[in-house]
Amino acid sequence: MKTVAYLRVSTGSQDLANQKLAILDHARQKRFAVDRFVEAQASSRKGPDQRRIEELLGALEAGDRLVVSELSRLGRSLGQVIQLVDELVKRRVRFTAIKEGIRFEGKQDLQTKVMIALFGLFAEVERDLISERTKEGLAAARARGRLLGRPKGSLGRSKLDGKEEEIRKLLEKAVSKRSLAKMLDVSTTNLRHFIRARGLAPETPKGATKRQARGRRP
């Protein structure tokens, strides 16, 4: 029978060193040796292969011991933790989470089944709480008038804001949009969009043609 320690690191070597120290200190107190360390990088986006779970399980046989410094090292969510612990129990692998003082002896006895059932209940509660917090956050955002995305029909900010009256007067004097855009240091496209969005275009008299309108330009 052998002992395998699983380390899941998040950032740097300091976190890794702390986990190793806790495991080795526990092994010394309980008088057993750690035969192998399996290390993995922590990420919520990584699947079982990238967390080296298959490699870990492949290194363990019935009667072997798996040790982690704390339960959260087994996964990024309670669901991942439960799935792995359940697999360990099925394989009759002994398991110890040092920080929480959790220990399974590789037996599918009543105590182990009750513990796994409780883990499952906690996972369901965790999912419900996350869902509830998400709903509450959206409701609070709506109450503050900060809906996700720009409200339909709202006007975006523009560097031309505050110049509406000046633009309107120049348009009434038949200044071309191209000339006006150069004066205001913006593109003609942006100017046309601003004029449409702010409703600044002067009304063309009925019967007037585009050619007549162009004839009035200087």
Summary of the structure (lengths in Angstrom):
residues: 218
radius of gyration: 33.5
end to end distance: 95.7
largest distance: 100.4
contacts: 535
relative contact order: 0.08
helix: 50%
strand: 11%
